Amino acid sequence: MTGNTPELYWDSTYAIVMALIDQYPEQDPTQVGLHELTRCILALPGFSDDPTIVTEQGLLDILTVWYEETVSL
């Protein structure tokens, strides 16, 4: 990956959340379903992982951290 965009992988929960906040600043994470979340993550600049290996628990972890980070802003 070139430039300042880090490569993102499913286990990079916090980095994915920070990228989601940057990419979708007006999005309320409590209104995002798991399928929509998956699409949003796959569309992030720098996302480089296999889309077929994500787990429901991994997506729920991302949603939880996203919620916690947006509440604290």
N, C-alpha and C positions, 0 to 999 in steps of 0.2 A: 504494500500500500504506500502510496506517495503522499506527500504533503503532511498536514497536521491531523489527518483523520486516522485514528487508531483502528486496528483490525478488531472486530468484535466477534466473540464466540458465545455460545449458549451459556457457558459457565462464568461469563463476565457480567454477572447480574448488575452490579453497580454501574459499570461503564455503559451497559445497555440502557439503564434507567436515565443516566445523565444525557445520553444521546436522544432518548425519547423526549425528555423535557426540552431539549434544544430544538428538536425537529417538530414537536407538537405542543407548543407552550400553552395553548388554550384547551388542550384535551384534559378532561376529567377522568382519571384512571378508574374511578368507580363506575363509569359508564362504558368501559371497554370490555368486550367479551374476549374469550381466549382466541377465537379465530381471527378477530380483528387485530388483537395484539400481535399474533403471529405475523400477519401481513405487514403491520407497522414495523416490526423488528426486521423482517426480511428486506424492507425498503430502506433501512437505515444505511447511510454512507459508511462503508467500512465493514458491514456485516459479512463475514467470510466463512461461516460454519455451514454444515450440512443441514438443510431445513427438515430433513426426515428424522433427525435424532432428538428433537425437542420432546420434552415430557410435559405432561400436564402440571406436575409439581414444579418444574422449572418455570413455567409460565406464571403459575400462581405466586412463586417467589418474586418474580420480576414485578408483577402487579402490586404485591405487598410493599416492596421497596419503593416503587414509583409513587404509591399513595403516601407512604411515610415521608418521602422527600418533598412532595408537593404540599403536604400539610405544614411542613416546617418552613416553607418559603414565605 
